[in-house]
Structures are given as C-alpha cells and as structure tokens.
Amino acid sequence: MSARLDLTFAALADPTRRRILEMLLEDDMAVTDVAEPFDTSLAAISKHLGILTRAGLISQEKRGRVKWCKLEPDSLRTAAIWMQAFGQLDPVHLDAFERFLAEEGLLPVDPEGR
C-alpha cells in the first residue's frame, strides 16, 4: 500500500497533472486534446500522462490512430481512506504529539517556546 500511496501523491504533487485529472472528470480525451490548453510541448504532456498512468490515476488506450486518456476514479480510494484517518484526530492530541516530538529533539522549538 505504501508504494501505491507514494506514486499517487507524487503524481498529484504537480499542478499540471492535477489539471489534467480535472479535465478528465468531464470525459475521456485524446492526448492531443489534453495537451491543447497547456503552453508546453506534446512530449512534456505525454510524460505527465505516463506518470498519471503509472500511478493508476488514468488509463490510456489506442482507438484507431488516436491515443485516449480515461480517468480511473477508484484509484484515489486508497489515498482518500488514508487521508480520512487524519480527520479523525483530536487537535489536542496533535498538540501533545508535537510537544513530545519537540522534547525528543525531533522538531525544532520555536523562539517563543511553542
């Protein structure tokens, strides 16, 4: 699961790739149509699409001479479940955890002593 999360978050870290995912929410798109709104080369967009494909966030298939991209929305399920766990934490416990890390020397203490 850790490797899958790493790939997912690495893919989502780039604003161009996030925009591509937003575009694919509407419908499947040809690679050339995906590239159209960006001020970059088709080769650069193809690299972004490769990263999204390796992360499982999209799939690509050839239909005739045209390569199409399709959003794979279920691929975000693992990341969403992982992130939801943090919504369950009580802020008081996070403050205590932060103090513990600072006391152990794992976090720098700010000049105001917080």
N, CA, C and O atoms as CSV, one atom per row, in Angstrom:
chain,resi,resn,atom,element,x,y,z
A,1,MET,N,N,0.827,-1.191,0.000
A,1,MET,CA,C,0.000,0.000,0.000
A,1,MET,C,C,0.867,1.249,0.000
A,1,MET,O,O,0.515,2.241,-0.639
A,2,SER,N,N,1.980,1.222,0.696
A,2,SER,CA,C,2.850,2.389,0.795
A,2,SER,C,C,3.374,2.822,-0.575
A,2,SER,O,O,3.406,4.015,-0.877
A,3,ALA,N,N,3.779,1.871,-1.393
A,3,ALA,CA,C,4.290,2.212,-2.727
A,3,ALA,C,C,3.193,2.844,-3.573
A,3,ALA,O,O,3.453,3.795,-4.310
A,4,ARG,N,N,1.979,2.332,-3.477
A,4,ARG,CA,C,0.852,2.891,-4.236
A,4,ARG,C,C,0.569,4.326,-3.785
A,4,ARG,O,O,0.341,5.205,-4.617
A,5,LEU,N,N,0.585,4.564,-2.468
A,5,LEU,CA,C,0.369,5.921,-1.956
A,5,LEU,C,C,1.471,6.859,-2.424
A,5,LEU,O,O,1.197,7.999,-2.797
A,6,ASP,N,N,2.710,6.391,-2.407
A,6,ASP,CA,C,3.826,7.219,-2.866
A,6,ASP,C,C,3.626,7.638,-4.322
A,6,ASP,O,O,3.813,8.805,-4.667
A,7,LEU,N,N,3.249,6.690,-5.166
A,7,LEU,CA,C,3.012,7.006,-6.577
A,7,LEU,C,C,1.856,7.979,-6.741
A,7,LEU,O,O,1.928,8.917,-7.536
A,8,THR,N,N,0.793,7.749,-5.986
A,8,THR,CA,C,-0.388,8.617,-6.082
A,8,THR,C,C,-0.054,10.041,-5.681
A,8,THR,O,O,-0.360,10.982,-6.414
A,9,PHE,N,N,0.575,10.209,-4.518
A,9,PHE,CA,C,0.860,11.560,-4.040
A,9,PHE,C,C,1.933,12.249,-4.889
A,9,PHE,O,O,1.888,13.465,-5.074
A,10,ALA,N,N,2.878,11.494,-5.395
A,10,ALA,CA,C,3.879,12.082,-6.294
A,10,ALA,C,C,3.204,12.586,-7.569
A,10,ALA,O,O,3.536,13.661,-8.068
A,11,ALA,N,N,2.270,11.820,-8.085
A,11,ALA,CA,C,1.546,12.240,-9.291
A,11,ALA,C,C,0.699,13.476,-9.012
A,11,ALA,O,O,0.617,14.373,-9.851
A,12,LEU,N,N,0.076,13.529,-7.854
A,12,LEU,CA,C,-0.798,14.651,-7.507
A,12,LEU,C,C,-0.025,15.905,-7.112
A,12,LEU,O,O,-0.608,16.986,-7.024
A,13,ALA,N,N,1.256,15.778,-6.877
A,13,ALA,CA,C,2.063,16.918,-6.428
A,13,ALA,C,C,2.235,17.981,-7.501
A,13,ALA,O,O,2.556,19.127,-7.187
A,14,ASP,N,N,2.029,17.621,-8.749
A,14,ASP,CA,C,2.261,18.554,-9.853
A,14,ASP,C,C,0.957,19.209,-10.296
A,14,ASP,O,O,-0.024,18.509,-10.549
A,15,PRO,N,N,0.924,20.552,-10.397
A,15,PRO,CA,C,-0.315,21.240,-10.786
A,15,PRO,C,C,-0.790,20.895,-12.203
A,15,PRO,O,O,-1.995,20.869,-12.457
A,16,THR,N,N,0.125,20.635,-13.110
A,16,THR,CA,C,-0.280,20.253,-14.465
A,16,THR,C,C,-1.017,18.923,-14.434
A,16,THR,O,O,-2.040,18.763,-15.101
A,17,ARG,N,N,-0.511,17.978,-13.674
A,17,ARG,CA,C,-1.171,16.674,-13.589
A,17,ARG,C,C,-2.517,16.768,-12.890
A,17,ARG,O,O,-3.460,16.074,-13.271
A,18,ARG,N,N,-2.620,17.620,-11.868
A,18,ARG,CA,C,-3.917,17.811,-11.213
A,18,ARG,C,C,-4.919,18.420,-12.191
A,18,ARG,O,O,-6.087,18.034,-12.201
A,19,ARG,N,N,-4.472,19.361,-13.007
A,19,ARG,CA,C,-5.355,19.982,-14.007
A,19,ARG,C,C,-5.809,18.939,-15.035
A,19,ARG,O,O,-6.970,18.932,-15.443
A,20,ILE,N,N,-4.908,18.074,-15.446
A,20,ILE,CA,C,-5.266,17.011,-16.393
A,20,ILE,C,C,-6.351,16.125,-15.791
A,20,ILE,O,O,-7.307,15.770,-16.482
A,21,LEU,N,N,-6.222,15.767,-14.531
A,21,LEU,CA,C,-7.238,14.944,-13.881
A,21,LEU,C,C,-8.581,15.660,-13.850
A,21,LEU,O,O,-9.623,15.043,-14.072
A,22,GLU,N,N,-8.558,16.964,-13.573
A,22,GLU,CA,C,-9.800,17.745,-13.576
A,22,GLU,C,C,-10.445,17.727,-14.959
A,22,GLU,O,O,-11.663,17.599,-15.079
A,23,MET,N,N,-9.634,17.852,-15.990
A,23,MET,CA,C,-10.156,17.829,-17.356
A,23,MET,C,C,-10.803,16.481,-17.671
A,23,MET,O,O,-11.833,16.422,-18.343
A,24,LEU,N,N,-10.196,15.405,-17.182
A,24,LEU,CA,C,-10.704,14.072,-17.470
A,24,LEU,C,C,-11.940,13.715,-16.648
A,24,LEU,O,O,-12.581,12.695,-16.898
A,25,LEU,N,N,-12.275,14.554,-15.669
A,25,LEU,CA,C,-13.522,14.348,-14.933
A,25,LEU,C,C,-14.722,14.458,-15.869
A,25,LEU,O,O,-15.732,13.781,-15.679
A,26,GLU,N,N,-14.601,15.316,-16.879
A,26,GLU,CA,C,-15.699,15.554,-17.815
A,26,GLU,C,C,-15.939,14.358,-18.721
A,26,GLU,O,O,-17.077,13.920,-18.884
A,27,ASP,N,N,-14.867,13.824,-19.316
A,27,ASP,CA,C,-14.999,12.738,-20.282
A,27,ASP,C,C,-13.607,12.262,-20.686
A,27,ASP,O,O,-12.607,12.910,-20.379
A,28,ASP,N,N,-13.552,11.132,-21.373
A,28,ASP,CA,C,-12.298,10.660,-21.962
A,28,ASP,C,C,-11.825,11.705,-22.966
A,28,ASP,O,O,-12.631,12.396,-23.588
A,29,MET,N,N,-10.511,11.810,-23.114
A,29,MET,CA,C,-9.963,12.800,-24.048
A,29,MET,C,C,-8.801,12.208,-24.819
A,29,MET,O,O,-8.052,11.380,-24.301
A,30,ALA,N,N,-8.657,12.643,-26.064
A,30,ALA,CA,C,-7.490,12.299,-26.853
A,30,ALA,C,C,-6.287,13.043,-26.278
A,30,ALA,O,O,-6.430,14.139,-25.737
A,31,VAL,N,N,-5.118,12.450,-26.394
A,31,VAL,CA,C,-3.901,13.061,-25.855
A,31,VAL,C,C,-3.709,14.469,-26.419
A,31,VAL,O,O,-3.342,15.384,-25.682
A,32,THR,N,N,-3.950,14.649,-27.707
A,32,THR,CA,C,-3.777,15.976,-28.311
A,32,THR,C,C,-4.743,16.991,-27.714
A,32,THR,O,O,-4.400,18.166,-27.582
A,33,ASP,N,N,-5.950,16.552,-27.349
A,33,ASP,CA,C,-6.912,17.454,-26.707
A,33,ASP,C,C,-6.494,17.787,-25.282
A,33,ASP,O,O,-6.712,18.902,-24.808
A,34,VAL,N,N,-5.896,16.819,-24.604
A,34,VAL,CA,C,-5.386,17.073,-23.251
A,34,VAL,C,C,-4.295,18.131,-23.316
A,34,VAL,O,O,-4.244,19.023,-22.469
A,35,ALA,N,N,-3.431,18.040,-24.306
A,35,ALA,CA,C,-2.280,18.944,-24.416
A,35,ALA,C,C,-2.669,20.360,-24.833
A,35,ALA,O,O,-1.953,21.316,-24.534
A,36,GLU,N,N,-3.789,20.495,-25.516
A,36,GLU,CA,C,-4.163,21.779,-26.125
A,36,GLU,C,C,-4.126,22.993,-25.190
A,36,GLU,O,O,-3.542,24.009,-25.565
A,37,PRO,N,N,-4.721,22.939,-23.990
A,37,PRO,CA,C,-4.745,24.157,-23.165
A,37,PRO,C,C,-3.420,24.515,-22.491
A,37,PRO,O,O,-3.307,25.579,-21.881
A,38,PHE,N,N,-2.428,23.651,-22.595
A,38,PHE,CA,C,-1.163,23.896,-21.900
A,38,PHE,C,C,-0.146,24.546,-22.824
A,38,PHE,O,O,-0.087,24.251,-24.018
A,39,ASP,N,N,0.639,25.421,-22.258
A,39,ASP,CA,C,1.697,26.099,-23.007
A,39,ASP,C,C,2.992,25.296,-22.856
A,39,ASP,O,O,3.989,25.782,-22.322
A,40,THR,N,N,2.944,24.066,-23.337
A,40,THR,CA,C,4.089,23.172,-23.249
A,40,THR,C,C,4.019,22.185,-24.411
A,40,THR,O,O,3.015,22.120,-25.121
A,41,SER,N,N,5.071,21.433,-24.594
A,41,SER,CA,C,5.122,20.518,-25.742
A,41,SER,C,C,4.263,19.276,-25.512
A,41,SER,O,O,3.937,18.920,-24.380
A,42,LEU,N,N,3.913,18.640,-26.607
A,42,LEU,CA,C,3.168,17.384,-26.537
A,42,LEU,C,C,4.000,16.319,-25.819
A,42,LEU,O,O,3.455,15.486,-25.095
A,43,ALA,N,N,5.310,16.348,-26.019
A,43,ALA,CA,C,6.201,15.394,-25.340
A,43,ALA,C,C,6.143,15.581,-23.821
A,43,ALA,O,O,6.131,14.598,-23.080
A,44,ALA,N,N,6.106,16.820,-23.357
A,44,ALA,CA,C,6.030,17.084,-21.915
A,44,ALA,C,C,4.702,16.588,-21.350
A,44,ALA,O,O,4.667,16.002,-20.268
A,45,ILE,N,N,3.613,16.821,-22.079
A,45,ILE,CA,C,2.304,16.342,-21.627
A,45,ILE,C,C,2.295,14.812,-21.611
A,45,ILE,O,O,1.721,14.206,-20.706
A,46,SER,N,N,2.919,14.195,-22.594
A,46,SER,CA,C,2.997,12.730,-22.635
A,46,SER,C,C,3.727,12.182,-21.415
A,46,SER,O,O,3.364,11.127,-20.895
A,47,LYS,N,N,4.749,12.891,-20.958
A,47,LYS,CA,C,5.460,12.465,-19.746
A,47,LYS,C,C,4.538,12.557,-18.527
A,47,LYS,O,O,4.515,11.656,-17.689
A,48,HIS,N,N,3.781,13.650,-18.436
A,48,HIS,CA,C,2.813,13.788,-17.339
A,48,HIS,C,C,1.793,12.650,-17.387
A,48,HIS,O,O,1.454,12.067,-16.357
A,49,LEU,N,N,1.308,12.339,-18.588
A,49,LEU,CA,C,0.327,11.265,-18.736
A,49,LEU,C,C,0.923,9.917,-18.337
A,49,LEU,O,O,0.227,9.077,-17.766
A,50,GLY,N,N,2.193,9.709,-18.633
A,50,GLY,CA,C,2.864,8.476,-18.232
A,50,GLY,C,C,2.927,8.337,-16.723
A,50,GLY,O,O,2.725,7.246,-16.190
A,51,ILE,N,N,3.203,9.427,-16.035
A,51,ILE,CA,C,3.257,9.412,-14.566
A,51,ILE,C,C,1.876,9.111,-13.994
A,51,ILE,O,O,1.742,8.313,-13.066
A,52,LEU,N,N,0.854,9.752,-14.550
A,52,LEU,CA,C,-0.514,9.505,-14.091
A,52,LEU,C,C,-0.936,8.054,-14.353
A,52,LEU,O,O,-1.647,7.450,-13.550
A,53,THR,N,N,-0.491,7.512,-15.477
A,53,THR,CA,C,-0.813,6.122,-15.818
A,53,THR,C,C,-0.115,5.164,-14.861
A,53,THR,O,O,-0.743,4.233,-14.358
A,54,ARG,N,N,1.188,5.378,-14.597
A,54,ARG,CA,C,1.922,4.509,-13.670
A,54,ARG,C,C,1.324,4.549,-12.267
A,54,ARG,O,O,1.354,3.555,-11.542
A,55,ALA,N,N,0.782,5.704,-11.895
A,55,ALA,CA,C,0.142,5.834,-10.578
A,55,ALA,C,C,-1.250,5.209,-10.567
A,55,ALA,O,O,-1.869,5.084,-9.510
A,56,GLY,N,N,-1.741,4.818,-11.741
A,56,GLY,CA,C,-3.066,4.206,-11.831
A,56,GLY,C,C,-4.206,5.210,-11.830
A,56,GLY,O,O,-5.373,4.823,-11.753
A,57,LEU,N,N,-3.883,6.495,-11.915
A,57,LEU,CA,C,-4.911,7.527,-11.866
A,57,LEU,C,C,-5.657,7.674,-13.186
A,57,LEU,O,O,-6.811,8.102,-13.212
A,58,ILE,N,N,-4.992,7.316,-14.281
A,58,ILE,CA,C,-5.637,7.310,-15.591
A,58,ILE,C,C,-5.249,6.022,-16.320
A,58,ILE,O,O,-4.307,5.329,-15.935
A,59,SER,N,N,-5.986,5.726,-17.362
A,59,SER,CA,C,-5.584,4.658,-18.274
A,59,SER,C,C,-5.524,5.275,-19.666
A,59,SER,O,O,-6.186,6.273,-19.950
A,60,GLN,N,N,-4.723,4.664,-20.522
A,60,GLN,CA,C,-4.602,5.125,-21.902
A,60,GLN,C,C,-4.837,3.940,-22.825
A,60,GLN,O,O,-4.408,2.820,-22.547
A,61,GLU,N,N,-5.529,4.208,-23.928
A,61,GLU,CA,C,-5.739,3.161,-24.915
A,61,GLU,C,C,-5.762,3.779,-26.306
A,61,GLU,O,O,-6.132,4.938,-26.492
A,62,LYS,N,N,-5.356,2.970,-27.269
A,62,LYS,CA,C,-5.389,3.397,-28.662
A,62,LYS,C,C,-6.729,3.031,-29.257
A,62,LYS,O,O,-7.186,1.894,-29.137
A,63,ARG,N,N,-7.353,3.996,-29.894
A,63,ARG,CA,C,-8.585,3.775,-30.649
A,63,ARG,C,C,-8.298,4.251,-32.062
A,63,ARG,O,O,-8.318,5.449,-32.345
A,64,GLY,N,N,-8.034,3.316,-32.926
A,64,GLY,CA,C,-7.595,3.683,-34.270
A,64,GLY,C,C,-6.201,4.266,-34.178
A,64,GLY,O,O,-5.286,3.644,-33.639
A,65,ARG,N,N,-6.051,5.455,-34.706
A,65,ARG,CA,C,-4.747,6.136,-34.659
A,65,ARG,C,C,-4.597,7.075,-33.471
A,65,ARG,O,O,-3.543,7.680,-33.275
A,66,VAL,N,N,-5.642,7.189,-32.692
A,66,VAL,CA,C,-5.670,8.183,-31.618
A,66,VAL,C,C,-5.518,7.497,-30.261
A,66,VAL,O,O,-6.152,6.477,-29.989
A,67,LYS,N,N,-4.666,8.078,-29.417
A,67,LYS,CA,C,-4.487,7.581,-28.051
A,67,LYS,C,C,-5.426,8.380,-27.139
A,67,LYS,O,O,-5.410,9.611,-27.134
A,68,TRP,N,N,-6.236,7.660,-26.378
A,68,TRP,CA,C,-7.223,8.278,-25.497
A,68,TRP,C,C,-6.836,8.084,-24.041
A,68,TRP,O,O,-6.211,7.088,-23.674
A,69,CYS,N,N,-7.218,9.055,-23.218
A,69,CYS,CA,C,-6.969,9.011,-21.781
A,69,CYS,C,C,-8.306,8.940,-21.057
A,69,CYS,O,O,-9.274,9.600,-21.435
A,70,LYS,N,N,-8.336,8.133,-20.016
A,70,LYS,CA,C,-9.557,7.960,-19.227
A,70,LYS,C,C,-9.210,8.037,-17.748
A,70,LYS,O,O,-8.255,7.405,-17.299
A,71,LEU,N,N,-9.972,8.799,-17.002
A,71,LEU,CA,C,-9.793,8.890,-15.557
A,71,LEU,C,C,-10.172,7.568,-14.907
A,71,LEU,O,O,-11.163,6.944,-15.287
A,72,GLU,N,N,-9.387,7.146,-13.934
A,72,GLU,CA,C,-9.668,5.939,-13.156
A,72,GLU,C,C,-9.968,6.386,-11.721
A,72,GLU,O,O,-9.089,6.328,-10.861
A,73,PRO,N,N,-11.195,6.829,-11.459
A,73,PRO,CA,C,-11.514,7.450,-10.161
A,73,PRO,C,C,-11.338,6.529,-8.963
A,73,PRO,O,O,-11.036,7.012,-7.872
A,74,ASP,N,N,-11.515,5.224,-9.124
A,74,ASP,CA,C,-11.348,4.312,-7.989
A,74,ASP,C,C,-9.911,4.254,-7.495
A,74,ASP,O,O,-9.653,3.825,-6.371
A,75,SER,N,N,-8.977,4.686,-8.333
A,75,SER,CA,C,-7.568,4.628,-7.939
A,75,SER,C,C,-7.244,5.584,-6.794
A,75,SER,O,O,-6.230,5.406,-6.119
A,76,LEU,N,N,-8.072,6.580,-6.563
A,76,LEU,CA,C,-7.847,7.525,-5.468
A,76,LEU,C,C,-8.425,7.029,-4.140
A,76,LEU,O,O,-8.226,7.657,-3.101
A,77,ARG,N,N,-9.129,5.921,-4.177
A,77,ARG,CA,C,-9.793,5.414,-2.972
A,77,ARG,C,C,-8.805,5.169,-1.825
A,77,ARG,O,O,-9.072,5.569,-0.692
A,78,THR,N,N,-7.678,4.525,-2.100
A,78,THR,CA,C,-6.702,4.226,-1.051
A,78,THR,C,C,-6.163,5.509,-0.432
A,78,THR,O,O,-6.037,5.607,0.789
A,79,ALA,N,N,-5.845,6.494,-1.270
A,79,ALA,CA,C,-5.347,7.776,-0.758
A,79,ALA,C,C,-6.423,8.491,0.055
A,79,ALA,O,O,-6.126,9.085,1.092
A,80,ALA,N,N,-7.655,8.437,-0.406
A,80,ALA,CA,C,-8.749,9.093,0.313
A,80,ALA,C,C,-8.967,8.447,1.685
A,80,ALA,O,O,-9.176,9.145,2.678
A,81,ILE,N,N,-8.917,7.134,1.735
A,81,ILE,CA,C,-9.078,6.426,3.010
A,81,ILE,C,C,-7.930,6.781,3.953
A,81,ILE,O,O,-8.146,7.008,5.144
A,82,TRP,N,N,-6.715,6.828,3.416
A,82,TRP,CA,C,-5.548,7.171,4.229
A,82,TRP,C,C,-5.685,8.586,4.793
A,82,TRP,O,O,-5.391,8.818,5.966
A,83,MET,N,N,-6.133,9.533,3.957
A,83,MET,CA,C,-6.274,10.930,4.411
A,83,MET,C,C,-7.420,11.090,5.404
A,83,MET,O,O,-7.333,11.912,6.316
A,84,GLN,N,N,-8.490,10.317,5.242
A,84,GLN,CA,C,-9.622,10.423,6.157
A,84,GLN,C,C,-9.228,10.068,7.582
A,84,GLN,O,O,-9.809,10.591,8.533
A,85,ALA,N,N,-8.264,9.201,7.737
A,85,ALA,CA,C,-7.819,8.828,9.077
A,85,ALA,C,C,-7.336,10.043,9.852
A,85,ALA,O,O,-7.478,10.089,11.074
A,86,PHE,N,N,-6.772,11.020,9.169
A,86,PHE,CA,C,-6.265,12.207,9.855
A,86,PHE,C,C,-7.386,13.147,10.261
A,86,PHE,O,O,-7.210,13.961,11.167
A,87,GLY,N,N,-8.513,13.050,9.620
A,87,GLY,CA,C,-9.661,13.854,10.006
A,87,GLY,C,C,-10.271,13.393,11.312
A,87,GLY,O,O,-11.060,14.117,11.919
A,88,GLN,N,N,-9.916,12.194,11.753
A,88,GLN,CA,C,-10.461,11.617,12.980
A,88,GLN,C,C,-9.682,12.072,14.218
A,88,GLN,O,O,-10.136,11.857,15.341
A,89,LEU,N,N,-8.510,12.699,14.025
A,89,LEU,CA,C,-7.651,13.041,15.162
A,89,LEU,C,C,-8.143,14.293,15.876
A,89,LEU,O,O,-8.587,15.255,15.249
A,90,ASP,N,N,-8.055,14.257,17.173
A,90,ASP,CA,C,-8.420,15.396,18.003
A,90,ASP,C,C,-7.250,16.382,18.017
A,90,ASP,O,O,-6.117,15.965,18.254
A,91,PRO,N,N,-7.485,17.677,17.770
A,91,PRO,CA,C,-6.379,18.655,17.751
A,91,PRO,C,C,-5.564,18.680,19.042
A,91,PRO,O,O,-4.365,18.959,19.009
A,92,VAL,N,N,-6.196,18.393,20.171
A,92,VAL,CA,C,-5.465,18.383,21.440
A,92,VAL,C,C,-4.380,17.312,21.399
A,92,VAL,O,O,-3.260,17.538,21.859
A,93,HIS,N,N,-4.711,16.153,20.852
A,93,HIS,CA,C,-3.723,15.089,20.758
A,93,HIS,C,C,-2.595,15.467,19.810
A,93,HIS,O,O,-1.445,15.091,20.038
A,94,LEU,N,N,-2.901,16.193,18.768
A,94,LEU,CA,C,-1.853,16.634,17.853
A,94,LEU,C,C,-0.903,17.601,18.551
A,94,LEU,O,O,0.309,17.540,18.345
A,95,ASP,N,N,-1.451,18.493,19.377
A,95,ASP,CA,C,-0.597,19.410,20.127
A,95,ASP,C,C,0.324,18.642,21.077
A,95,ASP,O,O,1.508,18.958,21.188
A,96,ALA,N,N,-0.215,17.647,21.753
A,96,ALA,CA,C,0.595,16.843,22.667
A,96,ALA,C,C,1.665,16.077,21.901
A,96,ALA,O,O,2.804,15.967,22.356
A,97,PHE,N,N,1.300,15.554,20.749
A,97,PHE,CA,C,2.264,14.826,19.921
A,97,PHE,C,C,3.379,15.763,19.454
A,97,PHE,O,O,4.549,15.383,19.448
A,98,GLU,N,N,3.019,16.973,19.067
A,98,GLU,CA,C,4.023,17.949,18.632
A,98,GLU,C,C,4.967,18.300,19.777
A,98,GLU,O,O,6.175,18.415,19.568
A,99,ARG,N,N,4.431,18.471,20.988
A,99,ARG,CA,C,5.287,18.744,22.157
A,99,ARG,C,C,6.235,17.579,22.419
A,99,ARG,O,O,7.416,17.781,22.704
A,100,PHE,N,N,5.713,16.364,22.321
A,100,PHE,CA,C,6.542,15.175,22.514
A,100,PHE,C,C,7.691,15.158,21.506
A,100,PHE,O,O,8.839,14.911,21.877
A,101,LEU,N,N,7.389,15.417,20.240
A,101,LEU,CA,C,8.436,15.424,19.217
A,101,LEU,C,C,9.477,16.504,19.495
A,101,LEU,O,O,10.672,16.276,19.308
A,102,ALA,N,N,9.035,17.664,19.936
A,102,ALA,CA,C,9.966,18.744,20.261
A,102,ALA,C,C,10.846,18.360,21.451
A,102,ALA,O,O,12.051,18.614,21.443
A,103,GLU,N,N,10.241,17.745,22.476
A,103,GLU,CA,C,11.006,17.323,23.650
A,103,GLU,C,C,12.040,16.258,23.298
A,103,GLU,O,O,13.111,16.210,23.903
A,104,GLU,N,N,11.734,15.426,22.348
A,104,GLU,CA,C,12.653,14.379,21.914
A,104,GLU,C,C,13.709,14.917,20.948
A,104,GLU,O,O,14.591,14.176,20.513
A,105,GLY,N,N,13.619,16.204,20.614
A,105,GLY,CA,C,14.571,16.802,19.685
A,105,GLY,C,C,14.280,16.478,18.225
A,105,GLY,O,O,15.138,16.664,17.363
A,106,LEU,N,N,13.094,16.003,17.951
A,106,LEU,CA,C,12.722,15.644,16.586
A,106,LEU,C,C,12.052,16.792,15.843
A,106,LEU,O,O,11.865,16.732,14.627
A,107,LEU,N,N,11.693,17.832,16.580
A,107,LEU,CA,C,11.136,19.040,15.982
A,107,LEU,C,C,11.847,20.240,16.596
A,107,LEU,O,O,12.123,20.250,17.795
A,108,PRO,N,N,12.140,21.230,15.799
A,108,PRO,CA,C,12.742,22.423,16.391
A,108,PRO,C,C,11.725,23.169,17.241
A,108,PRO,O,O,10.551,23.247,16.881
A,109,VAL,N,N,12.165,23.712,18.356
A,109,VAL,CA,C,11.300,24.522,19.198
A,109,VAL,C,C,11.426,25.958,18.708
A,109,VAL,O,O,12.536,26.452,18.510
A,110,ASP,N,N,10.284,26.635,18.511
A,110,ASP,CA,C,10.364,27.999,18.008
A,110,ASP,C,C,10.846,28.939,19.120
A,110,ASP,O,O,10.757,28.589,20.297
A,111,PRO,N,N,11.357,30.129,18.767
A,111,PRO,CA,C,11.946,31.046,19.742
A,111,PRO,C,C,10.969,31.477,20.832
A,111,PRO,O,O,11.404,31.874,21.913
A,112,GLU,N,N,9.662,31.411,20.580
A,112,GLU,CA,C,8.684,31.823,21.568
A,112,GLU,C,C,8.326,30.681,22.514
A,112,GLU,O,O,7.475,30.837,23.390
A,113,GLY,N,N,8.977,29.530,22.335
A,113,GLY,CA,C,8.769,28.420,23.245
A,113,GLY,C,C,7.534,27.588,22.974
A,113,GLY,O,O,7.126,26.784,23.812
A,114,ARG,N,N,6.935,27.778,21.802
A,114,ARG,CA,C,5.734,26.978,21.486
A,114,ARG,C,C,6.124,25.700,20.828
A,114,ARG,O,O,5.260,24.893,20.487
